[in-house]
Amino acid sequence: MAASNPHKDFADRLQQALDYAGFPGDSERIGRLAEEYDVSRETARKWLRGLALPELQRMLQLAVQQRISFEWLATGRGTLEGVNLHVREPSGKYEDAEELRLIGAVRKLSRKKRRALLQLLENEH
């Protein structure tokens, strides 16, 4: 008999990563995850329940955007923050602390809010 949730370990790590990133919990989490990664609510539900895995590119996107270790998310090796194993942008890329704060705030926005912000900023020119 097949396991009811064959990817339970991944689902547990994904839940932990989303908690770490400040994602809403409970019923809001599925919708927010679906919106953020442009997938159906059913796909997001399957990821969170351990019924399916994201494709490699989507998993990499999850790790980068949530600022966690890709290796940890994909395999469970290392730690969530993945000292020397994580996928992150190199430090020193931003001009100042305010720019870094802005990038951090934008990363926390939903995809829909990012699009609205981009439209607002592009119309300011």
N, C-alpha and C positions, 0 to 999 in steps of 0.2 A: 504494500500500500504506500502511495506517495505521501511525502510529508505535506501537511496542510499549508505550511509557509516555508518553502525550501530556502529562502534567503533571509531568514529571521535575524541572523547576525548582522547582515547589512542593514536591515530595517532598524535594528536597535542602535547601530552607529549613526544612521541618518537622523533618527529622533534625537540622539544626544547632540549631534552637530547643529540641528535646528534650535534646540534649547540654548546651546552656546551662543548662537547667532541672534537670539532674541525673537525667533519666530513665534507667532501666536500658537497656542496649544489647542487641543481638542478639535472641535469641528471646523474652526477657522484655518487650521494648519493645512488641510488638504487643498482648500481653495487657494490659499496664499502660495503654496508650493506649485500648484498647477499654473497659476498666473505668472509667477516669477520665472518659471522655466518653460513656459509656453507649451504645456502638455495638457491633456484632458484631466479632469478631476479623477477619472477612473485610473489613469496611469499613475497619478500622484498617490492615490489610495493604495494601489498595488505596491509601489515602492515602500510606503510607510508600513504596510502589513507584511512585507517580506514575500510577496507573491510574484514579484518581478524585479529585475535590476535595470537601472538606466543604462543606455548605451554608453560606451567609453567616453565619447566627447561630452555627453551630458554630465557624466560623473565628474569629469575634469572641470567642467564649468561650475558644478556644485562646490567642489573643493576650493577653487579660486575665489568664487564670489563669497563663500562663507568663511574664507581665510582659515582653512583647516588643511591638514595633511591629506593629500590624495591617496597615498599608500595606506594610511589608517582607514580612510573611508572605504576604499576598495577591498582591502584584505584584512584589516584589523591589526596589522603589524604597526608597531610604534605607538605614538600617542596622538591624540586629537590635534594638538598643536604641532606635532611632528617635528621636533627640533632636528634640523638638518635634513629632513625628509619631505618637507612640505612644498607645495606649489604656491609661491607668492611672488609678487613683484619685488624687484630689488629695492632696498631702502635707498633714500637719497634721490629718488626719482622726482619728487615734488619740490617746488620752490620754497615753500614755507609751511608752518604748522597750520595756518588757516586753510591752505589748499588741501592739505592732508585730511583735515576735519571735514571739508566739503566732500571729498571723495568718499570718506567713510559714511557720511550721511546719505549720499546718493546710492551707495551700495545697499543700504538698508531699505530703500524704496522698492515698492512693487514695480513690475515691468510697466504697468499702466501709468503709474505716477512718474516714472522715469521719462516715458514718452511725452507726457504733458510738460514736464520740466524742460526737456529738450526743445519742445515747440516754443515754450515761453522764452527761453534764452535765445533761440535762433531768430525770433521775431523782434528782439530788442535791438538788433543791428540796423 
